[in-house]
Amino acid sequence: MTTAVHTGFASPLSLLGDWEKQVEGPLREFLVLGHTIDLPFLEAVPVPRARALGARVAILGDAGPAPHETADVQLAGRGYLHGVAACHGAFRPELALLLGDDACRVAIGSGSGDPTRSAWGTDDEPWTIVTTDDGASHPLLADLADWLEALPDAVAMTPWWADHLRHLAELLTVLHCEAPPTATAGPEVELAHNLREPLITRLPEGPVDELRLYAPFVGPSGELLRLLRERLSPGEITLGVQPRRTGHDFAGVREALDGHPAARVRELAGTRGRHGKLVEWRVGDTWHALTGSPDLTRAALARAVGDATGGTGEGAARNCELAVITHGTTPLLPDEGPVRPVPEPTGSTVAPRDAMEAPPALVLLGVRAHGLLVEAVLGRRPAGAEVTVEISTAGGAPGSWHPLGAIPADRNTGAFRWAGAPGAAVRASCRPADGTHVESAAAFLYDAEGCAPRGAADTAPRLSGGYAVDDVFRDPAAARRFEQDMARLRELVVTDAATGTGTPGAPVPGTASPTMAECVRALGPALTEVAYGPLATDLPGLPRIPAPRRRQHWEHAPTVPTGADAGAEAEDDTEEAAPEAGEGPLPESAREQARAWMARLARRLATEAAQASEATGGAERPAAVRPWSPPTTLLVTALHLQLLAAGAWDEDDYGWRAVTADLLRALDAADEAASGPHRQRIDAVTAVCVSLLGLHGEFEGPEAEPVAAAAWRTARAAVARAEPEDAADLCLPAGRRGAPVATEADVEALAKRARAVPDPMAEAHRALAAAHLAARHESGVWELTGEFSNPQAACAKAVTVLAGLPDGLWPGPVLVRAHARGTGVPCFMAWSRPLLVRRRGRAWSSFRILAPATPLATFQNGAPRPTAQGARSERDLGDLLAAAGLDPVPLFVHLQS
């Protein structure tokens, strides 16, 4: 089957949803082209959904300024192929291609050209959707294959992007364009572009009976309107404008349409921005339309791209545009809103052209890992200037950039030795003849293996069968199967490349968490909702709609009263009777087995979390000692909280407290690998667990109960971040008298209490920032960001600042390491007055610094005479750590990494 739909409101997001529901086979390729690319949005929504379906994801945008911060991009280069294209104007095609073994979806937009939350979700813009299934084809696919094949010769892009587009063109040809002829449904559509000739030449030579025009931007000179009028010779002309939302200059409009007897302007109403671009004409009773990326400007419709490779962008702008011509359609410009003759409207809404609209002087098209080398490709550069290439492994943070090397003035490519991780940010900079500093937008180190297709989606780990929560609690056999399945799912990850090994593994710090789409495929919708509650959504950041209260598994279905009992029942139906002792839906045998398997599962999670914490160092941790992933940990904890509310433990049985404490330790370990909704949910579930432990003991003070106090120390930061509504589904009514439950008010009060206590980590970062230092805390060591001409002085400054935090916020020794500029030789300091242990290179030394002296003052201009050196200093460090109750083994392993 093959269809073409010219729709007024759709987006590639809906195509991904349709593929999940309607297409049998995996998604092999997902291609997105656009102008301004919002990578954080794409990473949050369509990228994980496409990866979960098995696709390789590729995103190509314009070489202009990016709308996001470099630090907000998490997966580019290691989870999907990202790049930019440069031409003598703007790169504006708006295209999404979904390609499978026997199915294909093509979406060609007619809007802002921006794959963003608004353009793909809320803006009013038409899309042309072509759908093929069962190996069928459509004529537009042949044109699209030709365009993808020719695009790399017309615009500047990296060689690997050119290879990828030609690979897609070949797949379209083999899988679809050579398919047997198939009857098509929907209007006749054909692809139009301006690689070789202007788009205006695809329009008919008049006369036509009527011409209607609309675009968010109309060239202020009106030159394009004049060219359209001359080519089509329309009997009537209607230009649609949206006051205060479209860019137009009525002086140019009047000049272009002056003297036409039936030229008018229609003011379109509506609160949503209309971003569609439209040229439609009528001959007799038949309407035809050109929709797609081009605005009503000469650069978009009246010029061809030509050869843009290596150009400077000088001369007349020539955008790269993609459009669809539809025949036999219905009129797309609304017949609503006031109409005025062209001479009447006045004024201009075109913003003055400023430097921000000029094409960037320096363009880094992309970088990729090639063995032990990093290959960088430039697209546009100032003439005669040497370009420096830099790399950052800290998301582009200030002070984290390291020079890779230089690209000479007569070359556009460079190769540099670097064994960096995929996804690292890379930028180019130079100083042209005028002495200014020019810097490119960041590119992201691309690893082809990590971004490869994941294969068939049904190879991803998932539960062996559907589980009902009630069955797991009541049926011992179902509980055993569930426990075994959960153990298999501890390696649920967002992409095969998340661990950098190409094999499935649990998320580790610094990698992305599983997406909701993957969780649903692995756990099933019902258990994903148990694990994530109100956060079980694929669209983070959208308003949440409260769900109606559902009957919990321990609530009995009401019986229908009969006879005289009906009246009494009706009188009391607004009151909920308190559960009596001994009541509850779980029979005694089910309660006992539920307690046993939950305690066993929680102990396993806690034990493996502890093993993972001990297995530190530079080497990859084996799967056997990795913590459980956030989804599996959250699911087990949510089931435990439901068991507590259902009354699985007797009122005087406090064994549940040890189980809850075990799960808190597992949540703390999973939190290291979590981000986004995973982190939100972990924080909220942690707050519920800590609130329950506080029911029978104080957190602080002389009357503190050990289990509650330990939980408070470990989880206070997470509790402070918690939002009670993120765990509202776990604030349950008691199903049996004495069942431990927490209310939203309890969780909110606990979060306020946690926020009232200063967060040591946040205060430490704040103090370091005030001292013009940045650092990350790893394995107990503060690793200073960047390199220093005097790393010893930097360490001394940092330990002085951290040890001086008020109210003992950082008790015990302070451990800091910094690296020398150029050589990278590390300097390490451990400080707890009066002892300071220093390691510079491989040499160990100990110093005694008595009050009021500080390490900062002592090491500012040199170093005092050490009190011990060598092995004695290493023993001093061991004694210093032991006095604080810290394990020295992980520290020494970390210092060797």
C-alpha positions in Angstrom: 0.0 0.0 0.0 1.2 3.5 -0.7 -0.4 6.9 0.1 0.4 10.5 0.0 -1.3 12.8 2.5 -1.2 16.6 2.4 -2.1 17.4 6.0 -2.5 20.6 7.9 -1.1 19.3 11.2 1.3 16.4 11.6 5.0 15.9 12.4 7.7 13.2 12.4 6.7 12.5 16.0 3.4 11.1 14.8 5.2 9.0 12.2 7.3 7.4 14.9 4.2 6.7 17.0 2.5 5.1 13.9 5.6 3.0 13.2 5.5 1.6 16.8 1.9 0.7 16.5 1.4 -0.3 12.8 4.7 -1.6 11.3 5.8 -5.1 12.0 9.5 -4.9 11.2 12.3 -2.8 12.7 13.1 0.8 11.8 16.5 0.8 10.1 17.2 4.4 9.3 15.9 7.7 10.8 17.1 10.9 9.0 16.3 14.4 10.0 17.2 17.5 8.0 16.4 21.1 9.1 17.7 24.6 9.5 18.0 25.4 13.3 18.4 22.1 15.1 17.3 21.8 18.7 19.4 18.9 19.7 18.3 18.7 23.4 14.7 18.4 22.3 15.5 15.7 19.7 17.5 13.8 22.3 14.6 13.9 24.7 11.9 12.8 22.3 12.4 11.4 18.8 16.0 10.1 19.1 15.4 7.6 21.9 12.1 6.5 20.3 13.9 5.8 17.0 16.8 4.1 18.7 14.4 1.9 20.6 13.0 0.8 17.3 16.4 -0.2 16.2 17.3 2.7 13.9 20.5 4.5 13.1 19.7 8.2 13.7 21.3 11.0 11.6 20.6 14.7 12.0 21.9 17.4 9.6 21.4 21.1 10.1 22.5 24.5 9.0 26.0 25.8 9.9 24.6 28.9 11.6 24.6 29.5 15.3 23.1 26.7 17.4 20.1 27.4 19.6 21.4 25.3 22.5 24.4 25.3 24.8 27.1 22.7 24.1 26.7 21.3 27.7 23.0 20.5 27.0 23.9 18.0 24.2 24.5 14.5 25.6 24.3 11.9 22.8 25.6 13.6 19.6 28.4 11.6 18.1 28.0 8.5 20.4 24.3 7.9 20.0 23.5 9.4 16.7 25.3 11.0 13.7 25.2 14.8 13.8 26.6 17.3 11.4 26.1 20.7 9.6 25.9 21.7 6.0 27.1 25.0 4.5 26.1 26.8 1.3 26.0 30.4 0.0 22.9 31.1 2.0 20.8 29.0 4.4 20.4 25.2 4.5 16.7 24.9 4.9 15.3 21.5 3.8 12.8 20.2 6.4 12.7 16.4 6.0 12.2 13.3 8.1 12.8 9.9 6.5 11.9 6.6 8.3 13.2 3.6 6.4 12.6 -0.1 7.2 12.8 -3.4 5.5 9.4 -3.2 3.8 8.0 0.2 4.9 8.9 3.8 4.5 7.7 7.1 5.8 8.7 10.5 4.3 7.6 13.8 5.9 8.4 17.1 4.1 7.6 20.1 6.2 6.4 23.5 5.2 7.3 25.5 8.2 10.2 27.1 10.1 12.6 24.4 9.0 13.5 23.8 12.6 13.2 20.4 14.3 12.2 21.9 17.6 9.5 21.3 20.2 7.3 24.1 18.7 7.8 23.3 15.0 7.2 19.5 15.6 4.5 20.0 18.2 2.6 23.3 18.4 3.1 25.5 15.4 0.5 25.5 12.6 2.3 24.3 9.5 1.4 21.7 6.9 3.4 18.5 6.2 3.3 16.3 3.2 3.4 12.7 4.3 4.2 9.8 2.0 3.6 6.3 3.4 4.5 2.9 1.8 4.1 -0.5 3.3 4.6 -4.2 2.2 7.5 -3.4 -0.1 5.4 -0.9 -2.2 6.8 2.3 -3.6 5.7 5.8 -4.5 7.0 8.1 -7.4 8.2 10.7 -4.9 10.7 8.3 -3.5 12.6 8.1 -6.8 13.0 11.9 -6.8 14.0 11.9 -3.2 16.7 9.3 -3.9 18.1 11.4 -6.7 18.1 14.5 -4.4 20.0 12.7 -1.6 22.5 11.5 -4.1 23.1 15.0 -5.5 23.0 17.0 -2.3 26.7 16.4 -1.2 27.9 17.9 -4.5 25.9 21.1 -4.0 26.5 21.9 -0.4 29.5 21.5 1.9 29.4 18.6 4.3 31.8 16.0 5.7 32.8 13.0 3.6 31.1 10.6 6.1 27.9 12.6 5.8 28.1 12.5 2.0 28.6 8.7 2.2 25.6 8.3 4.5 23.2 10.3 2.3 24.3 8.3 -0.7 23.8 5.1 1.2 20.2 6.2 2.0 19.7 7.0 -1.6 20.8 3.5 -2.6 18.5 2.0 0.1 15.6 3.9 -1.3 16.4 2.8 -4.8 16.8 -0.9 -3.9 14.1 -1.3 -1.3 11.4 0.9 -2.9 12.1 2.5 -6.2 12.7 -0.9 -7.9 9.5 -2.3 -6.4 6.7 -3.3 -8.8 4.1 -0.6 -9.7 1.5 -0.1 -7.0 -1.7 1.9 -7.1 -1.3 5.1 -5.0 -3.9 6.9 -2.9 -4.2 10.6 -2.2 -3.3 13.6 -4.4 -0.5 13.6 -7.0 2.7 14.9 -5.5 6.2 15.5 -6.9 9.4 16.6 -5.3 10.9 20.0 -6.1 14.3 21.5 -5.2 16.8 24.1 -6.2 20.1 22.2 -6.5 20.4 22.9 -10.2 17.7 25.4 -11.1 15.5 27.9 -9.2 12.2 26.6 -7.7 10.3 29.3 -9.6 11.0 27.5 -12.8 8.9 24.5 -11.6 5.8 26.8 -11.5 3.7 27.0 -14.7 3.9 29.9 -17.1 0.6 31.7 -16.9 -2.0 32.7 -17.1 -3.6 31.2 -14.1 -7.0 32.2 -12.6 -5.9 32.8 -9.0 -2.6 33.0 -7.0 -2.5 32.7 -3.2 0.7 33.3 -1.2 1.8 33.0 2.4 5.1 32.7 4.2 6.4 33.8 7.6 8.9 36.0 5.8 8.3 38.1 2.7 11.3 39.7 1.0 11.2 43.4 1.9 12.0 44.5 -1.6 9.0 42.6 -3.0 11.2 41.4 -5.9 10.0 37.8 -5.6 6.4 38.8 -5.6 7.0 40.7 -8.8 8.7 37.6 -10.4 5.7 35.4 -9.4 3.3 37.9 -10.8 5.2 38.0 -14.1 5.5 34.2 -14.5 2.0 33.1 -13.5 0.0 36.1 -14.8 -2.7 35.5 -12.3 -6.2 37.0 -12.6 -6.4 37.4 -8.8 -3.6 37.6 -6.2 -4.1 37.1 -2.4 -1.2 37.6 0.0 -1.8 36.2 3.5 -0.2 37.9 6.4 -0.4 37.4 10.2 -0.1 40.7 12.0 2.8 40.9 14.4 3.8 37.3 13.4 5.0 37.5 9.8 7.9 39.6 8.5 6.8 41.9 5.6 7.2 45.4 4.3 4.1 46.8 2.7 6.1 49.3 0.7 7.8 46.4 -1.2 4.4 44.6 -1.6 2.8 47.7 -3.1 5.7 48.2 -5.5 5.6 44.5 -6.7 1.8 44.3 -7.1 1.1 47.9 -8.1 -1.5 48.2 -10.9 -2.9 44.7 -10.6 -6.7 45.1 -10.5 -7.4 42.2 -8.1 -4.4 42.1 -5.7 -5.3 42.1 -2.1 -4.0 41.3 1.4 -5.8 38.9 3.8 -5.0 39.3 7.5 -5.1 35.8 9.0 -6.3 35.4 12.6 -5.1 32.9 15.2 -3.0 32.9 18.3 -0.7 30.2 17.0 2.1 31.1 14.7 1.5 30.0 11.1 4.9 28.9 9.9 3.8 27.2 6.7 5.2 28.4 3.3 2.7 28.4 0.5 2.4 29.2 -3.2 -0.9 27.9 -4.6 -2.6 28.6 -7.8 -5.9 27.7 -9.5 -6.5 26.9 -13.1 -10.3 26.4 -13.7 -11.5 24.4 -10.8 -8.2 22.7 -10.0 -5.9 23.8 -7.3 -2.1 23.2 -7.3 0.3 24.1 -4.4 4.0 24.4 -3.8 4.7 23.8 -0.1 8.0 23.3 1.7 10.9 25.2 3.1 11.1 28.3 0.9 10.1 31.7 2.1 8.8 34.4 -0.4 12.3 35.6 -1.1 14.6 35.6 -4.1 17.2 33.6 -2.2 14.7 30.8 -1.6 12.6 30.7 -4.8 14.5 32.5 -7.6 18.1 31.2 -7.2 19.8 27.8 -7.5 22.3 26.5 -5.0 25.2 26.0 -7.3 28.6 24.9 -6.0 29.0 25.9 -2.3 31.9 23.7 -1.4 34.6 25.6 0.4 33.0 29.0 -0.3 33.1 32.1 1.8 29.4 32.9 1.5 30.1 36.1 -0.4 27.8 37.4 -3.2 24.0 36.9 -3.5 22.5 34.4 -1.1 21.4 31.1 -2.5 19.5 29.0 0.0 19.2 25.2 -0.2 15.4 24.5 -0.3 13.2 21.4 -0.6 9.5 21.5 -1.5 6.6 19.4 -2.8 4.2 20.3 -5.6 0.7 18.9 -5.1 -1.9 18.7 -7.8 -5.6 18.5 -7.3 -5.5 19.6 -3.7 -8.0 21.7 -1.8 -7.2 25.4 -1.1 -4.7 25.7 1.9 -4.9 29.5 2.5 -7.8 30.1 4.9 -10.7 32.1 3.5 -11.0 33.8 6.9 -10.0 37.3 8.1 -10.4 40.8 6.7 -9.3 41.5 3.1 -7.9 44.9 2.0 -6.7 46.1 -1.4 -2.9 46.1 -1.6 -2.5 50.0 -1.5 -4.2 50.3 1.9 -1.9 48.4 4.4 1.2 50.3 5.5 4.2 49.7 7.8 6.9 47.1 8.1 7.5 44.2 10.4 10.9 43.3 8.9 13.6 43.6 11.6 16.8 45.4 10.6 19.5 43.1 9.3 22.3 42.9 11.8 25.5 40.9 12.3 23.6 38.0 13.8 22.0 37.2 10.5 25.4 37.1 8.6 26.7 33.6 7.9 29.4 32.5 10.3 32.9 33.3 9.2 34.3 29.9 10.5 32.4 26.7 10.1 33.5 23.3 11.5 31.4 20.8 9.5 32.2 17.8 11.7 34.8 15.7 13.5 35.1 11.9 13.7 37.3 9.3 15.5 39.5 7.5 13.0 41.6 4.9 14.8 43.8 6.9 17.2 43.2 10.1 15.2 40.6 12.8 15.2 39.7 14.0 11.7 38.3 17.6 11.5 36.7 19.1 8.4 36.2 22.9 7.8 33.4 24.3 5.6 34.0 28.0 5.6 37.0 29.9 7.0 38.7 33.4 6.8 41.2 33.5 4.0 44.9 33.2 5.0 44.2 32.4 8.6 45.5 29.3 10.4 42.7 27.5 12.3 43.3 26.0 15.8 41.2 22.9 16.7 40.3 22.3 20.4 38.5 19.5 22.3 36.6 19.5 25.5 35.6 16.3 27.4 33.6 18.3 30.0 30.7 19.5 27.7 32.5 22.7 26.7 32.8 24.1 30.2 35.1 27.1 30.6 38.7 26.0 31.2 38.1 22.5 29.8 39.3 23.1 26.2 42.5 21.4 25.1 44.3 22.2 21.8 44.5 19.3 19.3 46.5 21.1 16.7 46.3 23.5 13.8 44.9 23.4 10.2 47.1 25.4 7.8 45.6 28.2 5.8 45.7 26.2 2.6 43.8 23.2 3.8 40.3 22.5 5.1 41.0 19.2 6.9 43.3 18.1 9.7 44.1 14.9 11.6 45.3 15.0 15.2 46.3 12.3 17.7 43.7 12.0 20.4 42.1 9.0 22.1 39.1 10.8 23.4 35.6 9.4 24.1 32.9 9.7 21.4 30.6 12.7 21.9 33.4 15.1 23.1 32.8 18.7 22.0 35.3 20.1 19.4 35.5 23.7 18.2 37.7 25.7 15.8 39.1 29.2 16.2 41.3 31.6 14.3 42.5 35.2 14.2 41.8 36.8 10.8 43.8 39.6 9.3 41.7 42.2 11.1 42.9 40.9 14.5 39.4 39.7 15.7 38.9 36.3 17.4 36.6 34.0 15.4 35.2 30.8 16.9 33.0 28.1 15.3 30.0 26.4 16.8 30.9 23.1 18.5 30.8 19.8 16.7 30.7 16.4 18.4 33.2 13.6 18.0 31.5 11.0 15.9 32.0 7.2 16.4 30.5 5.2 13.6 30.3 2.0 15.6 28.5 3.5 18.5 25.9 5.2 16.1 25.3 2.0 14.0 21.8 0.6 13.8 20.8 -1.4 16.8 19.3 -4.3 14.8 15.9 -5.7 15.3 14.0 -4.1 18.2 12.9 -7.5 19.5 16.5 -8.3 20.4 16.4 -5.8 23.3 16.1 -7.3 26.8 12.5 -7.5 28.0 10.4 -9.4 30.5 9.6 -12.9 29.3 5.8 -12.3 29.7 3.3 -9.9 31.0 3.0 -9.6 34.8 0.1 -8.4 36.9 1.1 -6.8 40.2 -1.6 -8.9 42.0 -0.2 -12.1 40.6 3.4 -11.3 41.6 2.2 -10.7 45.2 0.0 -13.7 45.4 1.6 -16.4 43.2 5.0 -17.8 44.3 5.7 -19.2 40.9 5.0 -15.8 39.2 7.1 -14.1 41.9 10.1 -16.4 41.1 9.8 -15.8 37.3 9.5 -12.1 37.9 12.7 -12.1 40.1 14.6 -14.0 37.4 13.4 -11.6 34.7 14.3 -8.6 36.7 17.9 -9.9 37.1 18.1 -10.1 33.3 16.9 -6.5 32.8 19.6 -5.0 35.0 21.5 -4.3 31.7 18.7 -2.2 30.2 20.5 0.8 28.4 19.6 3.6 26.1 21.9 2.6 23.3 24.3 -0.2 22.5 27.1 2.4 22.7 26.1 3.9 26.0 29.0 2.1 27.8 31.4 2.6 25.0 31.8 -1.1 24.5 29.1 -1.9 22.0 27.6 -4.5 24.3 24.6 -4.1 26.5 25.5 -3.0 30.0 23.9 -1.2 32.9 24.3 2.6 32.7 27.4 3.9 34.4 28.1 7.5 35.5 28.3 9.8 32.5 26.1 7.8 30.3 22.5 8.3 29.4 19.6 6.6 31.2 17.1 4.4 29.5 14.2 6.2 27.8 10.6 5.8 28.6 10.1 4.1 25.2 12.7 1.5 26.0 11.2 1.0 29.5 7.8 0.4 28.0 9.2 -2.1 25.5 11.2 -3.9 28.3 8.9 -3.8 31.2 5.5 -3.3 29.5 3.2 -0.3 29.9 1.7 -1.4 33.2 5.0 -2.1 35.1 6.6 1.1 33.6 3.7 3.1 35.1 4.3 1.3 38.4 8.0 2.2 38.2 7.6 5.9 37.0 4.1 6.9 38.0 3.3 10.4 36.7 6.7 10.6 34.9 5.9 7.6 32.6 5.8 9.8 29.5 7.8 10.2 26.2 7.4 14.0 26.2 9.3 15.5 29.2 8.4 19.0 30.1 4.8 18.9 28.8 2.0 19.7 31.3 0.9 16.7 33.2 -2.8 15.8 33.3 -3.8 14.3 36.6 -5.1 10.8 36.1 -8.2 9.6 37.9 -7.7 7.7 41.0 -7.5 4.0 40.2 -8.4 1.1 42.4 -5.2 -0.3 44.0 -4.7 -4.0 44.0 -5.5 -4.3 47.7 -8.9 -2.4 47.5 -11.9 -4.8 47.3 -14.5 -4.3 44.6 -17.7 -3.0 46.1 -20.6 -5.3 46.4 -24.0 -4.2 45.2 -26.4 -3.9 48.2 -29.9 -5.4 48.0 -33.1 -5.0 49.9 -33.1 -3.2 53.2 -29.3 -3.0 53.2 -29.3 -0.7 50.2 -30.7 2.3 52.1 -28.1 2.0 54.9 -25.4 1.4 52.4 -26.4 4.6 50.5 -26.3 6.7 53.7 -22.7 5.6 54.4 -21.3 5.5 50.9 -19.3 8.8 51.3 -17.4 7.5 54.3 -14.5 5.1 54.0 -14.3 2.7 57.0 -10.9 2.4 58.6 -9.4 -1.0 58.0 -9.6 -3.3 61.0 -6.8 -5.4 62.4 -6.5 -8.6 60.6 -8.3 -7.3 57.5 -6.6 -7.1 54.1 -6.7 -8.6 50.6 -3.6 -10.7 50.9 -4.1 -14.1 52.6 -1.5 -15.0 55.2 0.4 -17.4 52.9 0.7 -14.6 50.2 1.9 -12.1 52.8 4.6 -14.4 54.0 5.9 -15.3 50.5 5.7 -11.6 49.4 7.8 -10.5 52.4 10.4 -13.2 51.7 10.9 -12.5 48.0 10.9 -8.8 48.4 13.5 -9.0 51.2 15.6 -11.3 49.1 15.4 -9.0 46.0 16.2 -5.9 48.0 19.2 -7.6 49.6 20.5 -8.5 46.2 20.1 -5.0 44.9 21.9 -3.5 47.9 24.7 -6.1 47.8 25.4 -5.6 44.1 25.2 -1.8 44.5 27.9 -2.1 47.2 30.1 -4.3 45.0 29.8 -1.8 42.2 30.9 1.0 44.5 33.9 -1.0 45.5 34.9 -1.9 41.9 36.2 1.5 41.0 39.1 2.5 38.8 39.8 3.2 35.2 38.9 -0.2 33.8 35.4 -1.1 32.7 33.4 -2.7 35.4 32.1 -6.2 34.6 28.4 -6.6 34.4 28.4 -8.7 37.6 29.4 -5.7 39.7 27.4 -3.0 38.1 24.5 -1.5 40.0 21.0 -2.2 38.7 19.6 0.2 36.2 17.2 3.0 37.3 14.1 1.3 35.8 14.6 -2.0 37.5 15.5 -0.4 40.8 12.6 1.9 40.7 10.2 -0.9 39.8 11.3 -3.1 42.7 11.1 -0.1 45.2 7.6 0.8 44.0 6.4 -2.7 44.4 7.9 -2.7 48.0 6.0 0.5 48.8 2.8 -1.1 47.5 3.4 -4.2 49.6 3.9 -2.0 52.7 0.6 -0.2 52.1 -1.2 -3.5 51.5 -0.1 -4.7 55.0 2.4 -7.4 54.0 4.1 -6.9 57.4 2.3 -7.1 60.7 1.8 -3.9 62.8 4.5 -5.0 65.3 6.9 -6.4 62.6 9.6 -3.9 61.8 11.5 -6.1 59.4 10.4 -3.9 56.5 12.7 -1.2 57.8 15.8 -3.2 56.8 14.3 -4.0 53.4 13.6 -0.2 52.9 17.1 0.7 53.9 18.5 -1.9 51.4 16.4 -0.3 48.6 17.6 3.2 49.5 21.2 2.0 49.0 20.2 0.6 45.6 18.5 3.9 44.7 21.5 5.8 45.7 23.7 3.7 43.4 21.2 4.0 40.5 21.1 7.7 41.0 24.7 8.0 39.7 23.6 6.8 36.3 20.3 8.7 36.2 19.2 11.9 34.5 16.0 13.7 33.5 12.8 12.0 34.6 14.8 9.1 36.0 16.6 11.4 38.5 13.3 13.1 39.3 11.6 9.8 40.1 14.5 8.4 42.1 14.6 11.6 44.2 10.8 11.4 44.9 10.8 7.7 45.7 13.8 8.1 47.9 11.9 10.8 49.8 8.9 8.5 50.3 11.3 5.7 51.7 13.1 8.1 54.0 9.7 9.4 55.2 8.6 5.9 56.1 11.8 5.2 58.1 11.2 8.4 60.0 7.9 7.1 61.3 9.6 5.1 64.0 12.8 7.0 64.8 14.6 10.4 64.7 17.0 11.3 61.9 19.3 13.5 64.0 20.2 14.2 67.6 20.9 12.1 70.6 17.7 10.1 70.1 18.5 9.3 66.5 17.6 5.8 65.4 20.5 4.2 63.5 18.7 3.0 60.4 16.8 6.3 60.0 20.0 8.4 60.7 22.0 6.5 58.1 19.3 6.9 55.5 19.1 10.6 56.2 22.8 11.1 55.8 22.9 9.1 52.6 19.7 10.5 51.0 19.3 14.0 52.3 20.5 15.7 49.1 18.0 13.6 47.0 15.2 14.4 49.4 16.0 18.1 49.1 15.6 17.8 45.3 12.4 15.8 45.5 9.0 17.0 44.2 6.2 15.2 46.1 3.9 15.1 43.0 6.6 12.9 41.2 5.7 10.1 43.7 2.1 10.9 44.3 1.1 7.4 43.2 3.1 5.9 46.0 1.5 8.0 48.8 -1.1 5.2 49.3 -3.9 4.6 51.8 -3.2 1.9 54.3 -4.8 -1.5 53.3 -4.4 -2.9 56.8 -4.3 -1.3 60.2 -0.8 -0.3 61.1 0.5 -0.5 57.6 3.3 2.1 57.1 2.4 4.7 54.6 3.5 8.2 53.7 1.3 11.1 52.6 2.3 13.9 50.1 2.3 16.3 53.1 4.8 14.0 54.9 7.1 14.0 51.8 6.8 17.8 51.3 7.6 18.5 55.0 10.6 16.2 54.8 11.9 17.9 51.6 11.5 21.3 53.2 13.5 20.0 56.2 16.3 18.7 53.9 16.4 21.9 51.9 16.8 23.9 55.1 20.1 22.2 55.7 22.9 23.4 53.4 24.0 20.8 50.8 27.7 20.2 51.3 28.3 19.5 47.6 26.5 22.6 46.4 28.2 24.8 49.0 31.6 23.3 48.0 31.0 24.1 44.3 29.8 27.6 45.2 32.9 28.2 47.3 35.2 26.9 44.5 33.4 29.1 41.9 34.0 32.1 44.1 37.7 31.3 44.1 37.6 31.0 40.3 38.0 27.2 40.4 35.8 24.5 38.9 35.9 20.8 39.8 34.1 17.5 39.7 34.0 15.1 42.7 35.1 11.6 41.7 35.8 8.7 44.1 36.2 11.2 47.0 38.7 13.4 45.1 38.0 16.9 43.8 39.4 16.9 40.3 40.1 20.5 39.2 38.9 21.3 35.7 41.5 22.5 33.2 45.3 22.7 33.5 47.4 25.0 35.6 50.9 26.5 35.2 51.3 25.9 39.0 49.1 22.9 39.9 50.6 22.8 43.4 49.3 26.3 44.2 45.9 25.4 42.6 45.6 22.3 44.9 46.6 24.3 47.9 44.0 27.0 47.1 41.3 24.4 46.7 41.9 22.4 49.9 42.0 25.7 51.8 38.7 26.8 50.4 37.0 23.4 51.0 38.3 22.9 54.5 37.1 26.4 55.3 33.5 25.7 54.6 31.3 26.9 57.5 29.7 24.7 60.2 31.9 21.7 59.4 30.0 21.1 56.0 33.0 19.1 54.8 34.4 17.2 57.7 37.4 14.9 57.5 40.2 15.2 54.9 39.9 17.2 51.7 41.3 15.5 48.6 42.2 17.5 45.5 44.1 16.8 42.3 45.2 19.2 39.5 47.2 18.8 36.3 50.1 20.8 34.9 49.6 22.7 31.7 51.2 21.1 28.7 52.8 18.1 30.5 49.6 17.0 32.3 51.6 15.9 35.3 49.2 15.6 38.3 49.6 17.1 41.7 47.5 15.6 44.5 46.9 17.0 48.1 45.1 15.5 51.1 44.6 18.0 53.9 43.3 17.6 57.5 44.9 20.0 59.9 47.7 19.7 60.8 48.7 17.0 58.3 49.0 17.6 54.5 50.1 14.8 52.2 51.2 15.8 48.7 51.9 13.7 45.6 53.6 15.5 42.7 54.2 13.2 39.8 55.2 10.0 41.6 56.9 11.6 44.6 55.1 11.6 48.0 55.7 14.1 50.7 54.1 15.0 54.1 53.9 18.5 55.8 52.7 19.8 59.1 50.9 23.1 58.8 49.9 24.6 62.2 47.3 27.3 62.7 46.9 30.1 61.7 48.8 29.1 58.6 46.9 27.6 55.7 48.0 25.5 52.7 47.2 28.4 50.4 49.6 30.7 52.2 52.2 27.9 52.6 52.4 26.8 49.0 51.6 30.1 47.2 55.2 30.7 46.2 56.9 27.4 46.8 56.9 24.6 49.4 58.2 24.2 52.9 60.5 21.5 54.1 58.6 18.1 54.2 58.3 16.2 57.5 58.3 12.9 55.7 58.7 11.5 52.1 58.2 8.3 50.1 56.5 5.3 51.8 56.2 7.1 55.1 54.1 9.8 53.4 51.9 7.1 51.9 51.4 5.6 55.3 50.5 9.1 56.6 47.8 9.3 54.0 46.5 5.9 55.0 46.4 6.9 58.7 44.6 10.2 57.7 42.0 8.3 55.8 41.5 5.6 58.4 41.0 8.2 61.1 38.1 9.5 59.0 36.7 6.0 58.4 37.5 6.1 54.7 38.8 3.1 52.7 42.2 4.0 51.2 42.1 1.3 48.5 39.6 3.0 46.1 41.5 6.3 46.5 44.9 4.7 45.5 43.2 3.0 42.5 41.7 6.3 41.4 45.0 8.1 41.7 46.5 5.5 39.3 43.8 6.2 36.6 
